[in-house]
């Protein structure tokens, strides 16, 4: 392995631009970079691994989390960084469970009892949000996007949601993080209204596949991260 690398060499190895390298450096995601006698950046193997690690983290985790993990590692806050990664994995696990629940719901025609709670065609937005485990603000947003259609309580004017709309809320909340755009969701909701459950189930299965891929990416990123931690330790002890 080379002792030193130029920005162009690093960029070619990782298939990214030197501009991206500088951006990561400016964001504090890599250790301080020494300069050569001619004032050129001179990267080490530790820097190379740092860049490889941030690229892997960005493929697997939310951008703010990936950035914060790298900053904590560079500040020797190793445990804090690992707990951040662990929290994101827990969220992936919860999302997978949620999608699996949706799959079960599609196969269960009895929606009168939903997650142990009796549902009817006159649910308030708060009741629908509680049963679907989402924020009421999210339901309002989806309604503005034309994904949902509430009715109005004639007595008080409050939104009222039916069982059919509850199904839609659960479907949207289950798939919204698995790279589904608004138009895709609208099509799925139309299939749900038409009781074309086979097509909807295929989309839910695809969501599970995407989550499996995300999990693999997360473990690959963790491997890169631990390699980076070890390289930093070795470089410090030398």
C-alpha positions in Angstrom: 0.0 0.0 0.0 1.3 3.5 -0.8 2.4 5.7 2.1 1.0 8.8 0.6 -1.7 9.7 -1.9 -2.6 12.7 -4.0 -6.2 13.9 -4.3 -6.4 12.6 -7.9 -5.2 9.1 -6.8 -7.8 9.0 -4.0 -10.5 10.2 -6.4 -9.6 7.5 -8.9 -9.6 4.8 -6.3 -13.0 5.7 -5.0 -14.6 6.8 -8.3 -15.4 10.3 -7.0 -14.3 13.8 -7.8 -11.6 15.8 -6.1 -14.2 18.4 -5.4 -16.1 15.9 -3.3 -12.9 15.1 -1.4 -12.5 18.8 -0.6 -16.1 19.0 0.5 -15.7 16.1 2.9 -12.5 17.8 4.3 -14.3 21.1 4.7 -17.1 19.3 6.6 -14.6 17.9 9.1 -15.2 14.3 8.1 -11.6 13.3 7.7 -8.5 13.9 9.8 -6.3 17.0 9.2 -4.5 16.7 5.9 -0.8 17.5 5.9 0.8 19.5 3.0 3.8 18.7 1.0 6.7 21.1 0.5 4.9 22.5 -2.5 1.7 23.0 -0.4 -0.1 20.1 -2.0 -2.4 17.9 0.0 -0.7 14.6 1.0 -3.2 11.9 2.1 -2.2 8.8 4.1 -3.8 5.4 4.3 -5.9 6.7 7.2 -7.3 9.4 5.0 -8.0 6.9 2.2 -9.9 4.7 4.7 -11.8 7.8 6.0 -13.0 8.6 2.5 -14.0 5.0 1.9 -15.9 5.0 5.2 -17.9 8.1 4.6 -18.8 6.8 1.1 -20.0 3.6 2.7 -21.9 5.3 5.4 -23.7 7.6 2.9 -24.9 4.6 1.0 -26.5 3.1 4.1 -27.5 5.8 6.6 -29.1 9.3 6.6 -26.7 12.0 5.5 -26.7 13.9 8.9 -26.1 10.6 10.8 -23.2 9.6 8.4 -21.6 13.0 8.9 -22.0 13.1 12.6 -20.6 9.5 13.0 -17.4 10.6 11.1 -17.0 13.7 13.2 -17.4 11.8 16.4 -14.8 9.2 15.3 -12.4 12.0 14.4 -12.9 13.4 17.9 -12.2 10.0 19.5 -15.9 9.7 20.6 -16.0 6.1 19.3 -18.8 4.8 21.5 -21.0 7.7 20.7 -20.5 7.2 17.0 -21.3 3.5 17.3 -24.5 4.2 19.2 -25.6 6.5 16.4 -25.1 3.7 13.9 -26.9 1.3 16.2 -29.9 3.7 16.5 -30.2 3.8 12.7 -30.1 0.1 12.5 -32.9 -0.2 15.1 -35.0 2.2 12.9 -34.4 -0.1 9.9 -35.5 -3.1 12.0 -38.7 -1.2 13.1 -39.4 -0.3 9.5 -39.1 -3.9 8.4 -41.5 -5.0 11.1 -43.9 -2.2 9.9 -43.8 -3.4 6.3 -44.3 -7.0 7.4 -47.3 -5.9 9.4 -48.7 -4.2 6.3 -48.2 -7.4 4.4 -50.2 -9.3 7.0 -53.0 -6.7 6.9 -53.4 -7.0 3.2 -54.0 -10.7 3.7 -56.5 -10.1 6.5 -59.9 -8.9 5.3 -61.1 -8.0 8.9 -60.0 -4.5 9.6 -62.8 -3.8 12.1 -60.2 -4.5 14.8 -56.8 -2.9 14.0 -53.8 -3.7 16.3 -56.2 -4.6 19.1 -58.2 -1.3 18.7 -61.7 -1.3 17.5 -61.9 0.9 14.3 -64.9 2.3 12.5 -65.8 4.7 9.7 -65.8 7.8 12.0 -62.2 8.0 13.3 -60.8 11.4 14.1 -57.4 12.3 12.7 -55.9 11.7 16.2 -57.4 8.3 16.4 -56.3 7.4 12.9 -52.8 8.7 13.6 -52.6 6.7 16.9 -53.7 3.5 15.3 -51.4 3.9 12.3 -48.5 5.0 14.5 -47.8 8.2 12.6 -48.1 11.9 13.4 -51.3 13.7 12.6 -49.3 16.3 10.7 -48.1 13.5 8.3 -51.8 12.6 7.6 -52.6 16.2 6.9 -49.6 16.4 4.5 -50.7 13.2 2.7 -54.2 14.6 2.4 -52.8 17.8 0.8 -50.8 15.7 -1.6 -54.1 14.1 -2.7 -53.3 10.7 -1.3 -56.1 10.7 1.2 -59.6 12.1 1.4 -61.2 12.7 4.8 -64.9 13.5 5.4 -66.2 16.1 7.8 -68.1 15.6 11.0 -71.3 17.5 10.4 -71.6 18.4 14.1 -68.2 19.9 14.7 -66.5 20.1 11.3 -63.6 17.9 12.3 -61.9 15.5 9.9 -63.3 12.0 9.9 -61.5 9.0 8.4 -63.0 5.7 7.3 -61.5 2.2 7.5 -60.7 2.5 3.8 -58.6 5.6 4.5 -57.0 4.0 7.5 -55.7 1.3 5.2 -54.2 3.9 2.9 -52.6 5.7 5.8 -50.9 2.4 6.9 -49.8 1.7 3.4 -48.3 5.1 2.9 -46.5 5.0 6.3 -45.1 1.5 5.5 -43.7 2.4 2.1 -42.8 6.1 2.3 -39.1 5.4 3.1 -38.5 2.7 0.6 -37.9 5.0 -2.4 -41.5 5.4 -3.4 -42.5 8.6 -5.1 -45.9 10.3 -4.8 -47.0 9.0 -8.2 -46.1 5.4 -7.2 -48.0 5.7 -4.0 -51.1 7.1 -5.8 -51.1 4.1 -8.2 -50.8 1.7 -5.2 -53.7 3.4 -3.5 -55.8 3.1 -6.6 -55.0 -0.6 -6.6 -56.0 -0.8 -3.0 -59.3 0.9 -3.7 -60.0 -1.5 -6.5 -59.1 -4.4 -4.2 -56.2 -5.5 -6.4 -54.4 -6.8 -3.4 -51.9 -8.9 -5.4 -50.4 -5.9 -7.1 -50.2 -4.0 -3.8 -48.6 -7.1 -2.1 -45.9 -7.2 -4.8 -45.0 -3.6 -4.0 -44.8 -4.4 -0.3 -42.6 -7.4 -1.1 -40.4 -5.0 -3.1 -40.2 -2.7 -0.1 -38.9 -5.6 2.0 -36.3 -6.4 -0.6 -35.1 -2.8 -0.5 -34.9 -3.0 3.3 -32.8 -6.2 3.0 -30.5 -4.3 0.7 -30.2 -1.4 3.1 -29.3 -3.8 5.9 -26.5 -5.3 3.8 -25.2 -1.8 3.0 -25.3 -0.9 6.7 -23.2 -3.9 7.7 -20.8 -3.2 4.9 -20.5 0.4 6.2 -19.9 -0.8 9.7 -17.0 -3.0 8.4 -15.4 0.1 6.8 -16.0 2.1 10.0 -14.3 -0.4 12.2 -11.4 -0.6 9.7 -11.1 3.1 10.0 -11.1 3.0 13.8 -8.4 0.4 13.8 -6.2 2.3 11.3 -6.5 5.4 13.4 -5.4 3.5 16.5 -2.4 2.0 14.6 -1.4 5.4 13.3 -1.6 6.9 16.7 0.5 4.2 18.3 3.3 4.5 15.8 
